[in-house]
Amino acid sequence: MARPTGDSQLTTGAAGTVTGVNLRLACPEDAEATREIYNIEVTGSTVTFDLVPRSLEDQLAWLDQRSGAMAVVVAEIDGQVVGFASLSPYRDRPAYATTVEDSVYVHTDFRGQGVARALLGELLEIGAARGFHSVMARIVGGHDASIGLHQSLGFAAVGTEREVGRKFGKWLDVVLMQRML
Ligand SMILES: CC(C)(COP(=O)(O)OP(=O)(O)OC[C@H]1O[C@@H](n2cnc3c(N)ncnc32)[C@H](O)[C@@H]1OP(=O)(O)O)[C@@H](O)C(=O)NCCC(=O)NCCS
């Protein structure tokens, strides 16, 4: 999988970004760092509805599937991958092709510093540049950090799907948010 790297650097403290954070498109070498950040949430929280941690092979395939029209952006601080954001297809049926779904994950040690806002802002710019029309976010009910993050970048709540998920023996709502590009 050939991927451009280092093509997007936001280190100037412009609106919505953080000084010292380098943003770039992910490459296969980011599989281990991104899966580590992700798997902590798979096993320890309800923010993702995945139940089984991803293997390195799974993560390489996941990155590869997003190397065309979709995208994965990673955030680095001092050369360490501290978070990532991704665009995925929203639905399989072809008429949904202009709508994408985002996800954002930041390492626990680097939260509260604007990394997610920088990642999601960059992802929205990529989505718009690639001609997508609308971005959806599916967020577990009560997840104030993610809801606040999306609100701060112009997403509006669409509605709540009640008890559509079940993890750790609990029913989980999904809050649907949307931003037009
Ligand atoms: C949600 C998450 C990505 C936020 O990352 P972060 O880097 O800490 O967020 P930022 O510092 O960029 O915060 C940006 C905005 O998000 C909102 N926000 C972030 N953390 C928040 C919290 N704990 N409570 C409420 N709002 C919060 C705020 O609006 C914040 O802006 P502000 O600092 O000006 O108030 C991070 O907590 C995370 O990775 N969680 C686990 C994975 C996850 O839940 N991903 C989302 C799945 S839908």
The ligand as an ORCA input file, in Angstrom:
! r2SCAN-3c Opt
* xyz 0 1
  C     -13.193     12.047     22.564
  C     -11.706     12.296     22.433
  C     -11.306     11.929     20.985
  C     -11.391     13.780     22.694
  O      -9.990     13.944     22.460
  P      -9.185     15.197     23.080
  O      -7.907     15.302     22.298
  O      -9.078     15.062     24.536
  O     -10.150     16.414     22.715
  P      -9.698     17.935     22.510
  O      -8.710     18.289     23.590
  O      -9.293     18.159     21.113
  O     -11.055     18.694     22.818
  C     -11.779     19.342     21.785
  C     -13.167     19.655     22.296
  O     -13.864     18.446     22.577
  C     -14.711     18.648     23.713
  N     -14.235     17.802     24.811
  C     -13.090     17.114     24.895
  N     -13.030     16.426     26.050
  C     -14.170     16.699     26.706
  C     -14.722     16.246     27.930
  N     -14.062     15.380     28.721
  N     -15.952     16.685     28.282
  C     -16.647     17.505     27.477
  N     -16.174     17.978     26.290
  C     -14.958     17.556     25.918
  C     -14.596     20.104     24.069
  O     -15.545     20.829     23.309
  C     -13.200     20.422     23.588
  O     -13.000     21.778     23.355
  P     -12.509     22.745     24.557
  O     -11.266     22.121     25.108
  O     -12.271     24.032     23.868
  O     -13.632     22.755     25.550
  C     -10.883     11.459     23.461
  O     -11.470     11.609     24.739
  C     -10.802      9.993     23.130
  O      -9.951      9.578     22.345
  N     -11.680      9.174     23.717
  C     -11.675      7.743     23.460
  C     -12.060      7.453     22.034
  C     -13.405      8.045     21.703
  O     -14.293      8.087     22.522
  N     -13.551      8.484     20.431
  C     -14.800      8.986     19.951
  C     -15.658      7.851     19.529
  S     -17.237      8.459     18.953
*
